[in-house]
Amino acid sequence: MNSAKAISQLEDLKRDRLSFIDGNDNELDEVFLEDIKAISLAIKALKKCPDIKDNDFRCRLCGKELKTWKSIQKGMGPICESRYLTDLYKNQKITFESVLQKKGDIKENGK
């Protein structure tokens, strides 16, 4: 779904909510009016945003569709995130020998 289709669906939903208002100033009318206000704000926000395409909600690493808001925010799913963090950790791993070697280099240079 792109932005234009989302806007179209929101406008349909807005018309639907308008059809429920009977004009008797009851509590239900207030609920529907609040819905209409919220939908109108969403439409305005979407019109100001660049076009959103389906591939915006895909994992940056594997390309699979992201299904949770948390994954969409991160740009990757939990499996790819785990793999990415594991690879990142392995690439930055410091061994005990390398620390000792660096200490030896400092002592040798400090003499």
N, C-alpha and C positions, 0 to 999 in steps of 0.2 A: 504494500500500500504506500502510495506517495502522499505528499502534503495535500495536493488538489483533491484526491479521493477522500482523505480524512476530513477536509473542510466540507466537502459535499455531504458526507455522512453526518457530520455535526450539524449542518444546516437542516438536514432531514429530521434529526433528533430534536432540534429547536422547534421546528414546525409541529412535530408530534406533541411536544410539551405544551405549546400554545393551544392545541386542540382540547386539552384537558381543563383549561381555565373556563369556568362557567360565569364569572363575573359577580358572584354572590358574596365576595369578600370573606370567604371562609378560610380556614387554616390551610386547606389543600391548595388553594390558589397561591398562597404565600410560598409553599414548598415548590410549586411549579415555577413561580416567578424567580425563585432563587436558582433553580436548575437552569432556567433560560439565561440568567445573568452569567452563571458559570460557563455555560456553553458559548455564550457570546465572547467572553474573555479568552476562551481557548481558541476560538476562530481567529480573533485578532492576533493572538500570539503566533499561531501557525502561519498567518499571512505575512508576518514580519520575518519569520525564519526562512533560511534557505531550504530548498526542496529536500525533504527526507525520503530516502529510498530504502527498500528492504535490506539492501546489503549493509546499511549502517548498523544493523542489528545482527551482524555475523561476527564470529570469532576472528580476530586479526591473525591468529596463528594457523587455524585449521579450516576456517571458512564456514563452520557449522552455524546454524541459527542459534542465537542466544535467547534463552527463554525466561530468565529472571532479570529484574531491574538491576540487581547487584552485578551480574555478569555484563550487562549492557554498559554500566558505568565503567567497569574495568576494561572492557573491550575484549574479554576472553572468558571462556567457560572455566569451571572448576578443575577439570582434568588438565587443560592446557596451562592453566595457572600453576598447578602443582608441578607439571613438567618444566615449565619455565623457571620456577623458583629453584627446583632441584638442579637444573643445568647452571643457573646463576651461582648457586652455592658451590657446586663442584668446580666451576671455573675460578672462583675466588678463594678456594680452600688453601689455607696456609698450613704447611706441614711443620712438625716439630723440628725436623732437620733443617728446613729453610730458616727457621728462627735462630737456631744455633749457629748456622752458617753466617747469617747477618750479624749476630753478636760477635762472632770471630772476626768478621771483616771490620767491624767498628773498633775492636781492640787492636787489630793489626794497624789500622790507619791512625789510631790515636797514639801509638808509640812514638 
